[in-house]
Amino acid sequence: MIIIGAGVAGMMAALASAPAPVRLLTAGKIGEGAASQWSQGGIAAAIGADDHVDLHIADTLAAGHGLCDPTVVSRIIKAGPEIIATLEAYGVRFDRTEDGTLARGLEAAHRRPRILHGNGDATGAEIMRALMAAVRATPSIQVIEQAAVRHIFVEEGRAIGVLAATPGGPLSLADDQILLATGGIGGLFAYSTNPESAIGQGLMLAQAAGAKLADLEFIQFHPTALAIGTGALKLISEAVRGEGAVFIDETGTRFMDGADLAPRDVVARAAFDHLQAGHQVFLDTTSIGARFATRFPAIAAICAQAGIDPVRQPIPVRPAAHYHMGGVAVDAQNESSVTGLFAAGEVARTGLHGANRLASNSLLEAAICGRDAGRVMAERAARPARSLPPLPLPAPMIARPALRDLMTRHLGVLRDAHGLAAARAALSRMASDDPAARLCLAIAEAAAARTDSVGAHTRRDDASMRRAA
Ligand code: SIN
């Protein structure tokens, strides 16, 4: 078994497949470059006495604007309470209240507080800490660091191995069970909350392998990235609004009419529109008061580094590419259209998120689908290893500045036919020798084909949208 990527999905798969032998490949050191590590808000699960999985299912479906797969939503959301127990068994320490129950935060479009968190706002880092320790303590898992996979070998519709670049030279590994757990695409944009290295490598590998990709046009923009600099911006978690923060502009006006915790696509559009209208956008966190530093220690440190005191000063924010709802289309086994090629976590399109992901459903999906993929792969009878054909090592996958510029200008929060046509023409010219351009072209094609606005895909040339405005 080969697992590509050592974020939450990849490590859960490796742990779930034990004692079957696994090679866990990661492009850097284990834990580095995984967006899971950066996740602040938390992981959603209906565990409160005032909550029920049916409510969590309904909130997920509502956020997804009718494009979720209800069967998948039900399967994943129902597994939430159980996966929390599994994570705790691996050593994850979620924050607890004084009476010892799990502390629950609120995020946008959740009707109940159900966001479990660790160390306040360092939930991803806490989960990663525990999973890394568990992985290191599991003898069946061989971690291969600094192995950047550049090619997946496919024979007669089946995945049969990978080719990776390593410091010691090209590494070919034959195997007929391969999991992509490579994360998202935020690094294709000028402003993102993802590690800059997250440029959709898994999607590029899957695309080259002939796997079906789906829902590529649905890219979620987070409304509150810290508006300082470009590239990988620091996130100001939605959980901060869950504790009472509100949007204001430079005049102190609350421009969201009290809907500060509306679904993320709605809020991102409103913040973007306000910026486009020439305003500045801030998060007013002053109502949280001195509690800010203990509830949000990581964000307090981010603010301190930027010279902002969130107890007294508003935080400048802007929308930034945050999460890709689309990805490698997988079935209930988390297997792609290429036999033996699986995908889990952000790189996969399971059908959970539809057109707009409900906050904190992504760590949940990564943990559950990673685990389930690991189990399925371990249960499959291993076929005799194939010999892999010789192949020169393909060039590294990179996102050229011109490509980032095109994506930012034409595939951001607002899109239109004219911009998409320009992006497609430019990307077509770049696509022959650039896998990132091929992926971006597929994203632009999907966005052009969807001529109406739904969820995170907003067409400013959609007549129904113009009427609504
Ligand atoms: C956040 O903390 O605002 C991000 C949570 C998420 O994207 O699920």
Boltz pocket constraint, residues with backbone or C-beta under 6 A from the ligand:
constraints:
  - pocket:
      binder: B
      contacts: [[A, 39], [A, 40], [A, 41], [A, 42], [A, 236], [A, 237], [A, 238], [A, 239], [A, 322], [A, 323], [A, 358], [A, 359], [A, 360], [A, 361], [A, 362]]
      max_distance: 6.0
